[in-house]
Structure formats: structure tokens, C-alpha cells
Amino acid sequence: MAKAKVTFKIIRNAEDDWNILAEYPGAEPRHITGLTSKADADDWMNGDRRIGWLRSQGYAK
């Protein structure tokens, strides 16, 4: 059986307030806050911060 994957969605709340919604089957959705721009959110999604977050939540080794 394949492992379920965490899915991420970038959400814009205001001009300088961006979040990422992380969803994992069987768990409450989590919001990653403190992002200030689309570029910051893209950097989070494509960089080491995403891997660090997954590890801190127990979803990655």
C-alpha cells in the first residue's frame, strides 16, 4: 500500500499575509503562517523549510 502524502496549498489572506495549508489524510489541516509574499511562499514550498516542517511533524525522515 502506498503512503498517503501531505498536500500543500498556498493561500493569500492579504497583500503581505500568505499561508500554506498542509493537509494529510486522517489529520486536521495545519496552517503554516508568517509568509509575507508569494515569492516567500514559493521559497518555502521549494526549499529546505518544507522538508524541515515535514520532519518536525513526523512525515519525513
Phi, psi and omega in degrees: 000135180284148177288145173288149183249150172282132176251145183239138176229131177275132182234130177261119177266324180203178182309317183240028181225102181240147177229164170238129177263120179254125180239134179226129181305131178086004180228156176295141175299146180238143179255128173262117186249176176092011179269140189253351181200168176298320179296321177296317178296317177298319177298318178299314183295325187257003185243195183289338181295324179295314179297318177300318179295314179301318178296318182295335179267356180084016182264353180215158178265000000 
